[in-house]
Amino acid sequence: QVQLVESGGGSVQPGGSLRLSCAASGSIFRTSTMGWYRRAPGKQRELVASITSASSTNYADSVKGRFTISRDDAKSTVYLQMSSLKPEDTAVYYCNLDPGRPRRTYWGSGTQVTVSS
């Protein structure tokens, strides 16, 4: 029903910037909450940022002031602009779509972000 495809990952130096994109198929994007999660090596998956259909945003404390989540409903795409990147940001980043109802969510397959000198 819904397919999510992430892009924009790569390797950057500390202090650098990167923008992730997640394109969604289907017609439910406009009324769904979108989120970016990440999983670092040896750690649990965590919520990085989310944005509702009304463009209300939420961020993890560790990325506030550095990351910005946004959405383009015309393109059914959510973005994560990352700046002042740190080695601790190294992880696989996953896109998530939550329609509210029915009670299931959709996941992308992830994109690797590596921050190192």
Secondary structure by P-SEA (a helix, b strand, c coil): cbbbbbcbbbbbcccbbbbbbbbbccccccccccbbbbbccccccccccccccccbbbbcccccccbbbbbbccccbbbbbbcccccccccbbbbbbbcccccbbbbccbbbbbbcc
